[in-house]
């Protein structure tokens, strides 16, 4: 009978030590929901961040439905129709739209892609040039104005200090092909990002073929320590 309290005391001493050794410190998730960078844990906002690896790894990088399907409260229905964007709704906002976005604000590097009534076509954005996507749900989306049942912010990649050139080639069924070519770097006070992509498919049924080309160019001019000028150009063609 006297051994039982001793065993309990030993377990109480050893367990915290073992727990401390297994502790992992996670990097804070920084978001710009309130238009300034803050730790997401400190904000009373329902917001999620989709990182670059979740956008690109194992994905065709064609539509936002590939990335947003993991975000709670967001419904992204991809009807595999190359002529229409997937339907995206946030907590019910936008569900009445047969395709595309309605009642949800979409931004790329702070530039709005939606009309004043919340209609937009995020399919014109080349996801292969995106580094992260922030999705804000709930009443705080009213910070971005009228018809904002939710806010989807896309941020393009930052240019590295040294020049880099890369490419990706993907093949799939139904003669599906996807090619991506990108170049980025810094030359004196100018940071540049160039990205071009091509997508072709015959489709899994009659009259479902698709042909889509996109290009993105981003230039950041570092005029001074406190002054920067960013130019973003997107080109899009779909058949």
C-alpha positions in Angstrom: 0.0 0.0 0.0 2.9 2.4 0.6 4.3 2.0 -2.9 1.3 3.4 -4.7 1.8 7.0 -3.6 5.5 6.8 -4.5 4.7 5.7 -8.1 2.2 8.5 -8.5 4.7 11.0 -7.3 7.4 9.8 -9.7 4.9 10.0 -12.6 4.0 13.5 -11.7 7.6 14.6 -11.8 8.7 12.8 -15.0 5.6 13.6 -17.1 6.2 17.4 -17.3 9.8 16.9 -18.2 8.9 14.5 -21.1 6.2 17.0 -22.3 8.7 19.9 -22.3 11.1 17.9 -24.4 8.4 17.3 -27.1 7.3 20.9 -27.3 7.4 22.4 -30.8 7.4 26.2 -31.3 5.4 27.1 -34.4 6.0 30.2 -36.4 3.2 32.8 -36.1 0.9 33.2 -39.1 1.0 36.8 -40.2 -2.1 38.2 -42.0 -3.2 41.6 -43.4 -6.9 41.3 -42.6 -7.0 44.8 -41.0 -4.8 46.2 -43.8 -1.7 46.0 -41.5 0.4 42.9 -40.8 -0.6 41.2 -37.5 -0.5 37.8 -35.9 -3.7 35.9 -36.8 -4.0 34.7 -33.2 -4.4 38.3 -32.0 -7.3 39.2 -34.2 -11.0 38.6 -33.5 -11.5 37.6 -37.1 -12.3 34.3 -38.8 -9.3 34.1 -41.2 -7.2 31.3 -42.7 -4.0 31.4 -44.8 -3.3 29.0 -47.6 0.5 28.8 -48.1 2.4 28.4 -51.3 3.0 24.7 -50.9 -0.7 24.0 -50.6 -1.5 26.1 -53.7 1.2 24.5 -55.9 2.3 21.0 -54.7 0.3 18.3 -56.5 -2.1 20.8 -58.0 -2.7 22.0 -61.6 -2.9 25.5 -60.3 -5.8 26.3 -62.5 -8.7 27.4 -60.2 -9.1 28.6 -56.6 -11.2 25.6 -55.9 -8.0 23.5 -55.6 -6.8 25.6 -52.7 -9.9 26.9 -51.0 -11.5 23.4 -50.5 -9.5 23.1 -47.3 -10.7 26.4 -45.8 -13.7 26.0 -43.3 -16.8 28.0 -44.2 -15.8 28.2 -47.9 -17.5 26.2 -50.6 -15.7 26.1 -54.0 -17.5 24.1 -56.6 -15.5 23.3 -59.8 -17.7 22.1 -62.6 -14.6 21.4 -64.8 -16.1 23.9 -67.3 -13.1 25.7 -68.8 -15.3 28.6 -69.9 -16.6 29.4 -66.4 -15.0 30.1 -63.1 -15.8 27.8 -60.1 -18.6 29.0 -57.8 -17.2 30.3 -54.5 -19.3 31.0 -51.5 -18.4 32.2 -48.0 -20.8 31.1 -45.2 -23.6 31.2 -47.8 -22.7 34.5 -49.4 -22.3 33.9 -53.1 -24.2 30.6 -53.2 -26.9 32.1 -55.5 -24.4 32.7 -58.2 -24.5 29.9 -60.8 -20.7 30.4 -61.4 -17.9 32.7 -60.5 -17.9 35.1 -57.5 -20.8 37.2 -56.2 -20.9 39.0 -52.9 -17.3 38.2 -52.1 -14.4 40.6 -52.5 -11.2 39.4 -54.3 -7.9 41.2 -54.2 -4.5 40.7 -55.8 -1.7 42.5 -54.0 -4.4 45.0 -52.8 -5.8 45.6 -56.2 -9.6 44.7 -56.4 -10.7 42.2 -59.0 -14.4 42.5 -58.1 -17.1 45.0 -59.2 -18.9 47.2 -56.6 -21.6 44.5 -56.3 -19.1 41.8 -55.5 -19.0 40.1 -58.9 -15.7 39.0 -60.2 -13.7 36.4 -62.1 -10.7 35.2 -60.1 -9.8 32.7 -62.9 -7.8 35.4 -64.6 -5.2 35.2 -61.9 -2.3 32.8 -62.6 -2.0 30.7 -59.4 1.6 29.7 -60.3 2.6 33.2 -59.5 0.8 33.3 -56.1 2.7 32.8 -52.8 -0.3 32.8 -50.4 -4.1 33.3 -50.2 -5.8 34.9 -47.2 -9.5 34.1 -46.7 -11.6 36.2 -44.2 -15.1 35.2 -43.3 -17.8 36.8 -41.2 -18.9 40.4 -40.4 -15.3 41.8 -40.3 -15.3 41.6 -44.1 -17.4 44.8 -44.1 -14.0 46.6 -43.6 -13.6 46.1 -47.4 -16.9 47.8 -48.3 -20.2 46.9 -49.8 -21.2 43.3 -50.9 -18.3 41.8 -49.0 -19.7 38.6 -47.4 -16.1 37.4 -47.4 -12.7 38.6 -48.6 -10.2 36.6 -50.6 -6.7 38.2 -50.9 -4.1 36.8 -53.2 -0.4 37.8 -52.9 2.1 37.3 -55.6 5.6 36.0 -55.0 8.4 38.2 -53.8 11.6 38.5 -55.9 14.7 36.8 -54.5 18.0 38.7 -54.1 19.7 36.6 -56.8 18.4 35.8 -60.2 16.4 32.5 -60.6 14.9 30.8 -63.6 12.6 27.8 -63.3 10.0 25.8 -65.1 7.4 23.0 -64.6 5.8 20.6 -67.0 2.8 18.4 -66.1 0.9 15.8 -68.1 -2.4 14.1 -67.5 -5.3 12.1 -69.0 -7.4 13.4 -71.9 -4.2 14.9 -73.4 -3.9 17.4 -70.6 -0.7 19.5 -70.6 0.4 22.3 -68.3 3.7 24.3 -68.8 5.0 27.0 -66.4 8.0 29.2 -66.9 9.2 31.8 -64.4 12.1 34.1 -63.8 12.7 36.4 -60.8 15.5 38.4 -59.2 16.8 41.8 -58.2 18.8 44.2 -60.4 20.1 47.2 -58.5 17.0 48.9 -57.0 14.4 46.9 -59.1 12.8 43.6 -58.1 11.2 41.7 -60.9 9.0 38.6 -61.3 8.0 37.2 -64.7 5.7 34.2 -65.0 4.1 32.6 -68.0 1.9 29.5 -68.2 0.0 27.4 -70.7 -2.8 24.9 -70.2 -4.4 22.5 -72.8 -6.8 19.7 -72.5 -9.2 17.7 -74.7 -11.6 17.2 -71.9 -13.2 14.0 -70.5 -16.3 14.4 -72.7 -17.3 16.0 -76.0 -17.1 19.8 -76.3 -15.1 20.1 -73.0 -11.7 21.0 -74.4 -9.8 24.0 -73.1 -6.9 26.2 -74.0 -5.7 28.8 -71.6 -2.6 31.1 -71.5 -1.6 33.5 -68.8 1.3 35.8 -68.0 2.2 37.9 -65.0 4.8 40.6 -64.6 5.6 42.3 -61.4 8.2 45.1 -60.9 9.0 46.8 -57.6 11.0 49.9 -57.7 12.8 50.7 -54.4 13.1 54.5 -54.7 14.2 55.0 -51.1 14.0 53.2 -47.8 10.5 54.6 -47.2 9.2 54.8 -50.8 8.5 51.9 -53.1 6.5 51.7 -56.3 5.0 48.4 -57.5 3.7 47.7 -61.0 1.7 44.6 -61.7 0.6 43.5 -65.2 -1.6 40.4 -66.0 -2.4 39.0 -69.4 -5.0 36.3 -69.9 -6.4 34.5 -73.0 -8.8 31.5 -73.0 -10.4 29.6 -75.8 
